[in-house]
Amino acid sequence: ITPHEINVGTLTLSVEMSEGWNWFSVNVSGDDMHPNAVLATLEPEFNDIVKNQNDFAIYYGEENGGWTGSLNEIDVKSMYMVSTSNAGMLEYTGVPVNPANTPISLGTGWNWIGYLPQSGIETNDALGTVEADFNDLIKDQNECAIYYGAENGGWTGSLATMSPGQGYMLSVSYESDLIYPNG
């Protein structure tokens, strides 16, 4: 058996990307987390862009370094937006992230958060460690939920389940740590 045939303990994350803007996150960690590696299965065109809350990279073509900018590493704790000229499938293989060992520090206001578990979890359970207040908000690219207090159903709205590969924006009133349950 040659070493490249042994693939113990890794998973491949697959996220469908449409033309235009896509929100995504990565819940596996590989040796190379540069956008050139994580986004390698996409077919970007000149001036496509990927960004998180603080950094970005623009695609300048493979011959010019690929994805170039202040975004040098895809962090599992962060959500990303990619604007791509071509639909495709993001596929990236790595070791599954252990949510219990990977807390996400939340600041007041908006936080672009990744989703770490390997399966979907109901939003109330997924955000169980967040110190939420009335009218805090979570949204993905298509759906949202508002926090109405534990006595009123907690996180309520069309975003009933959080899922692998999806990116989320979470607006909270208080600082706390998000520690996902293992899913």
N, C-alpha and C positions, 0 to 999 in steps of 0.2 A: 504494500500500500504506500503510495506516495503522499507526502504531507498535504498537498492541495486537495486530496480526496477526503480528508478527514474534516468534517464540518460539525464537530460536537459543540453543543451549547450556543449555536448561533441561530438567528431567525432572520428572515427577509421581510422587511416592511414594504408593502406595496400601496401607493397612494395614486389614485387616478387624478390627472391634471387636465383641466380644460384649457382652451386658448383663452388668454386674458389673465386676470388675477385669480390666484388660488391661495387659500390659507392652509398651512400644514405644520406638522411637527413630527419629530423623529423620536421613537421610543426604543431604539437600539443604538449601541455605541460601537464604533469601529475604530481601527487603527488610524484612519485618515478621515477626519471630520470636516475637511475643507470643502467649500461648496463645489469645487471641481469633482470631488469624489462622491459626495452625497447626491449631487444632482446629475451624475454622469449618465444616467439612463434617459434623461430628457434630451430634446433636440432644440436647444436655445438658438436664437438668432441674435445678431449684433444689436446691442442696446437693450436686450431683455434685462430685467432687474430682479434681485432677491434682497429682502430687507427684513430685519427684526426691529424691535422698538428703538434700538440705538445705532445700528450699523447697516450698511448696504454693500452690495457688490453688483457691478454691471458686467454683462457678458460682452467681451471684445473679440471673440473668436478664439478658437483653440491655438492658432498660431501666435496670438497676442496674450497668452496667459489665461485664457478662459474667463472665469469669474474673477474680477479684480475690484478691490475697494477695501473699506475698513472692516468688512465682514470676512474674517479669515477662518472661522470655525462655526459649524452648525452645533448649537448647544441644545441638548435634549430638554432643558428647562424652559426654552423659549419657543414661541410661536413665530412662524415666518410667513411672509407674503411673497409670492413669486409671480411676476408678470411674464408670461411666456407666449411667444408667437405661435407655438405649435402645441396641440394637445398631446398627451403622452402618459406614460406610467413612470412615476418615481419608484425605483426599487433600490433598496439599500440593505445590505446584510451586515449584521453586527450582533453583539451580545445583548440580550434583553436587559433593559435598565431595571434595577430593583427600586420600586417607588419608595419603599420604607427607608432606604438609605439615600434618597435624593430629594430632600425638602426644597421647595421653591419659595424663596422669601418674597412676600408680597408687600409692596409699598402702598400708601394711600393713593387713590386715583386709579388710572388704567395700568394694567399689567398684561403683557403679551405672554401667555403661558403655553407651554407644551403639555401634551398628554402622555403620561409615562406608562400606565398599565398596558397589558397585552390584550385586554378584551374590554368591551364596553361596560360602563358602570353608570347606574342612575346618577343624575347630577347631584341630588341631595347627598348621596353616599360618597361620591367622588370628592365633593367639596366639604366634607365633614369636619376637617380641621381648620377651615377658614373662619376667622372671627368676622362674621357677616352682620350687617346692619340693614334695617329696612331700606328698600330701594337700591341696594347694591345690585349689580347687573353682570351677567355673563352672556357672551354671544360667540357664536362661530360665524362662518361666512353666510349662513342662511337662517339661523334660528337664535332665540335668546330666552333667558329666564331671569326673573327678578326675584330678589329675596324679600319675602313678606313676613319673616319671623317664623321661628320653629312652630309656634302655636297655630300658624296659618298655612302650613304646608311647606315651609322653607322656600327653596328655589322652585318657582312656578313659572311655567311658560312652555313654548314649543320645544325648547332644548331640554328634553326629558332624560336623555342619555348622552354621556360623553364617550368618544370613541378614539381608538388608535389612529394615528395619522392626521387627525384633525388639529387645527390650531384654534386657540381661544383668546378672546380679550375679556379680562375680568376687571371690573371697576369696584373697588372696595373702600369703605370709610376708615378702616383701621389696618395697621400693619399686623401681619401674622405670617405663619408658615403654612403652606399647602403641602400636606403629605398624603399622597394618594394611597388608598388601600391597594393591596396586590390584587389585580384582576386577571 
